[in-house]
Amino acid sequence: MPLSDLYDPSKGYIVNDTVVVEAEVVVRKILDYWSYDSKKETGFVGLKNQGATCYMNSLLQTLYHIPYFRKAVYHMPTTENDMPIGSIPLALQSLFYKLQYNDTSVATKELTKSFGWDTYDSFMQHDVQELNRVLCEKLEDKMKGTVVEGTIQKLFEGHHMNYIECINVDYKSTRKESFYDLQLDVKGCRDVYASFDKYVEVERLEGDNKYHAEEHGLQDAKKGVLFIEFPPVLQLQLKRFEYDFMRDTMVKVSVGNQFTSEDINDRYEFPLQLDLDREDRKYLSPDADTSVRNLYTLHSVLVHSGGVHGGHYYAFIRPTLSDQWYKFDDERVTKEDMKRALEEQYGGEEELPQTNPGFNNTPFKFTKYSNAYMLVYIRESDKDKIICNVDEKDIAEHLKIRLKKEQEEEDDKRRYKAQAHLYTIIKVARDEDLLEQIGKDIYFDLVDHDKVRSFRIQKQTPFNDFKEELAKEFGIPVQYQRYWIWAKRQNHTYRPNRPLTPQEEAQPVGQLRDMSNKAHNAELKLFLEVGCGPDLRPIPPPDKTREDIMLFFKLYDPEKGELRYVGRLLVKLSGKPIEYIAKLNQMAGFAPDEEIELYEEIKFEPCVMCEHLDKRCSFRLSQIEDGDIICFQKSLPIASEEACQYPDVPSFLEFMFTDLFWEADKCLYYTLCPSCEALEIVHFRSLERPKEDDFCLEL
């Protein structure tokens, strides 16, 4: 209300310099949103909000709570080899099974992918009626030739007759059509009965609009629609939105006003019981079956709250047609009374009477933006058949096994996630992992930690106890094990940094994780150093002093263009690479006096940095430290260098860096555009968190 109205003496709000404000307080049961358990409170579970599916959850809950429909879906033949994302029947069976037997809300992604509506635009470019028709048409097609063939028609199909009847000559044209739902005008109608009156309203064809009745020529005529039969389940789409040509946009209609408006939602009533035989069966054709009683009971009210460009969707449903209503609002299901489900969804304006003692007792009005846009009625004579019992015997055995297994896996994941704070994930990299990955899966750095052995250990477990477990797992005695902590360097590389101290190894694993690299404290990453004897059996690692550093070595073969891991050495900081040439040649399988070149692999992001190492300069002067990577190769004569495409380590790593990024771009191109027409969701991830999406774009 404008402030000017408040101060206007003629309005009567201010009397004796006093304004009386009255507030109506409705006390509702306080529910803790996060701890609320829909299954426990109502016996039902909700559907997860995918963020772009608008009205879909309301429609799916409505269809699920038509038991005859659910039973037919369960009886659709599927095989063990079907995949939900490629099979609408299996995706819907899986969804319904989870709604029936899960204890928590259910995801819908498999279903939306199965019928191709897995983007935001898919839902924005269609409405609930189109989604309903797409889903039912696809199910109807899949049901052909099966025991449930014709179920969609039996439940939802009705027929009406379009007719044109001449007034002055004996001529009548009729055309029978089927329907699965009815679109009812809201504009200009106070309730559902008024909409049906308008639906069968007779139009006069006269004057310039006469009807051409074949041999009778132009004739005055009556044109209209009458119903031949209504379906057992009657779906009514309320035309709350219309296209406004003046504004070139969709608007939410105002009933009883000359112009459409986005801001007004006039009252539109719908009854708990709908009698379509009223007033001497005026909606029905004379040919309609008079033995069928068309008395319907309201089953579902699908609601939209908000304007045409946005808002929220939910549904009020009576699963058993009892007096108890339930509100299905995405993940949340609550018990509601009839007033909330019906009267509060009529829309329109709410009037609050003023008890102001002033001379003007004008009631205060406020607009309600929550109203029904779809109604589902079930015929009284069919309700016992439609509201039937559905249990596990209606589900195929292979489907039960499959869905129970999926449910158990999901339950395990939930428990795993719920208990995650009690555990520490320890990832242990070994020489075997470096041998397996370098030159095959990776070329830069040392290891992909996602591919090494991981252990889920309770946080309070002493690390020394964990070492005992690894002794059994790897067959390496505890006294032969030395563990190194990985650390992220300033240049974004990730290398073993230092060995654990005896004091640290006595700590619980959770405490060790907390003191490790903070950027990766969700997991404790370790490198297991084990000495290797002449017979290749494990031996204790050599003693390490402050003057010792551990280096990792990769061998490059320029003739084959291959890079591989050959081992590690503990060297003296004061030592020089030339002092270790014989050892490196032995690791590579070269002659003891083979001339080799050494390079330090420094980093590869944002560009490759690999520098030649002076063999006669000490490791300390070359600023070599624990965890550094040294690549080496045979020294090539000039002729051999010219014959090799990538004659040295830096040129090879530059090539691999460029090639890897070209392959990534090429894969992205073909993913996005296999026929230069496809659209795809592209996930962007930080190199530091390769498993977590930073953001997504639809390209």
ZIBELNOR-V320113 format. One record per helix or strand of 3 or more residues. SS is the DSSP state (a for helix, b for strand). FROM is the first residue (numbers start at 0). TO is the last residue. If there is no record, write none. Layout:
ss=SS from=FROM to=TO
ss=SS from=FROM to=TO
This chain:
ss=a from=2 to=6
ss=a from=8 to=10
ss=a from=37 to=41
ss=a from=55 to=63
ss=a from=66 to=73
ss=a from=83 to=85
ss=a from=87 to=100
ss=a from=108 to=113
ss=a from=119 to=123
ss=a from=127 to=142
ss=a from=150 to=155
ss=b from=157 to=165
ss=b from=171 to=178
ss=b from=181 to=184
ss=a from=191 to=198
ss=b from=202 to=204
ss=a from=206 to=208
ss=a from=213 to=215
ss=b from=220 to=228
ss=b from=232 to=238
ss=b from=240 to=243
ss=b from=248 to=251
ss=b from=272 to=274
ss=a from=277 to=280
ss=b from=294 to=304
ss=b from=311 to=316
ss=b from=324 to=328
ss=b from=331 to=335
ss=a from=337 to=340
ss=a from=342 to=344
ss=b from=348 to=351
ss=b from=363 to=366
ss=b from=369 to=378
ss=a from=379 to=385
ss=a from=391 to=393
ss=a from=396 to=417
ss=a from=419 to=421
ss=b from=422 to=428
ss=a from=430 to=436
ss=a from=448 to=450
ss=b from=452 to=457
ss=a from=462 to=473
ss=a from=477 to=479
ss=b from=481 to=487
ss=b from=493 to=498
ss=a from=501 to=504
ss=a from=508 to=514
ss=a from=517 to=519
ss=b from=522 to=528
ss=b from=547 to=556
ss=b from=561 to=571
ss=a from=576 to=587
ss=b from=595 to=602
ss=b from=608 to=611
ss=b from=628 to=633
ss=a from=637 to=642
ss=a from=648 to=671
ss=b from=680 to=684
ss=a from=686 to=688
ss=b from=692 to=697
